[in-house]
Amino acid sequence: MRNWKKVVALMLALVLMVSLATMSAMAENTKTTEKKLVYTCLGDSIAAGYSLPTYVTRIDSGLVPVEGSYGKIVADTLKADVYHAYGTSGVRTQEMLMFLKDGYYGDAVTNYNMHYWVHTDNIDKELPVLQKQIRDGLAESNLITMGVGINDLWLTVEGILLQLGTGKPYTGPEDAQKEYMDTVSAFGVSQAMKLVQQAADAVFGVATLVPQLVAATGDALLSFEPRYEEILQLIRKLNPNAIIVEVGFYNPFDILTPGFNGIIDTYLGTMNSFLKTMEKEYSNVYYADTTGTETIFGTTLANDPHPTEKGHQFMADQILGVLKGKTFPPVPKTVKPTTEPTLRPTETVTPAPTATAEPEKTEKPAEGDTVCAPYTDINRSAWYHTAVHYAIENGIMGGTGGGKFEPGIAVTRGMIAQMIYAMEGKPFVTVRKQFDDVAAGMWYTSAVEFVYANKIMGGYDEKTFGPEDFVTREQLATLLRGYAQYKGMSVSNTAGINSFNDAARVSEWAVKGMEWAVGDGIIAGRDGNVLAPQERATRAEVAQMLMKFRSLKA
């Protein structure tokens, strides 16, 4: 019996030792397998590794890492515990927003690009799955690279060249992009690129077409910036602390038509400068300069703008150089909810509309328009021509300097005050209110004093008016409703707004203004049956709205 007890005691001791060893091993295993780096590579075909020998078609294999792509090189170099390869062909800021924001479905071009992402024809079924996959990946990462936006410019430029080169009128960035995608669908990418080059030669052979190309490219850039920043904001809503590296833009066609190349260089430089401002305005956001990336076109003259293997290595090196010395924040312990982040854009980041906004049909003014002639950037075939003509002719609006009208830029509070002041005949102001940010002698000073004295527009507080702050469409609707009341006009003619796809985005305080604006025909909505309430109003849109406002009866 005594020997039996010794055996049992020995066995218990052995069990205890094995248990402790096992627990120690488990603890060590847990320690060594703890995630220290979760990396998400977000972007377009460049991020996806398109044209590399190792690239596999997305429609067959989904979102997968591609050996030799800059994202995979970065992941391998940093020994990432988890690598999410979320890049694929054709993606613009519109598609990226669609994955990050519920209720946003892109534009007409999105339908072309979606087949790169979904594996069936049931987009409605697959889109929520992709949204969750991408949002979850972003939420659990402590490193994110973001390479999106080049297609915003490039598809627009290609489409503009095709339009102008074949004698079609330019009607906005979205239509230009659709022109290019229609050409790709009909002839394939390679042939489409050849047609673009032929069109470029034709356009640069006609001096009068070049200013149209420049103005149209500017429209694309104006649309890109606010969408890009909104994407950045939405990522920050999902993940407040991750390091975000903005992958800069390079020019793959630096040996094409000299004039064309010069325009592209200029706008790519502007886009990269914008990325650098984001680096300054947001914490843990850094810019990686990829200028000089070797491309397939640059080495073989093939119609392919994507990086070579050497080019991908260069881009990876640039990103790794930015990350040198940086400390990654801890990997988030839990994946955050994937419901849409509630975005209330500030005045400085409210998304800007494209030049195709409010495309109501209007009567085209007679040829030889001497009213608009002084301005080189007014497209006489555009939807806004009649309204802009009216605004200039009636002294409501003027140019912005340098022979420009700039129909696509966003309006500011100072501009709106000046327009209302002009509509009232610029009367002498007897009651003056000097805001701290409205200096005496500015072009908008008297206008601000007038709208304030007549309770048409107020300041943010006693000392701040915000003359340089942008005006959103819902703010403009509310402001014009107040202006109508000031003029003794009825505001009872209203209409419901629930039929618009984004009616839920209208701020509670702006519902009355929007219902009145829709009811009286001041606002008709943008393409896609949306009100776009929190997007910036452009000068072209405001001209249209003010022309309609003037037609209302008291």
Salt bridges, closest charged atoms under 4 A:
GLU67 OE2 - LYS72 NZ 3.14
ASP76 OD1 - LYS72 NZ 2.96
GLU95 OE2 - ARG92 NH2 2.57
ASP102 OD1 - ARG135 NH2 2.98
ASP107 OD1 - ARG92 NH2 2.77
ASP136 OD2 - LYS132 NZ 2.69
GLU140 OE2 - HIS84 NE2 2.55
ASP152 OD2 - ARG227 NH2 3.26
GLU179 OE2 - LYS168 NZ 2.98
ASP182 OD2 - LYS178 NZ 3.37
GLU230 OE2 - LYS101 NZ 2.66
GLU294 OE1 - LYS310 NZ 4.00
ASP304 OD1 - HIS306 ND1 2.63
GLU358 OE2 - ARG473 NH2 2.64
GLU360 OE2 - LYS548 NZ 3.16
GLU367 OE2 - LYS364 NZ 3.12
ASP369 OD2 - HIS385 NE2 2.89
ASP369 OD2 - HIS389 ND1 2.79
GLU393 OE1 - HIS389 NE2 3.57
GLU424 OE2 - LYS487 NZ 2.89
GLU449 OE1 - ARG432 NH1 2.54
GLU462 OE1 - LYS433 NZ 3.33
GLU535 OE1 - ARG526 NH1 2.40
GLU541 OE2 - ARG473 NH1 2.75
GLU541 OE2 - ARG526 NH2 3.06
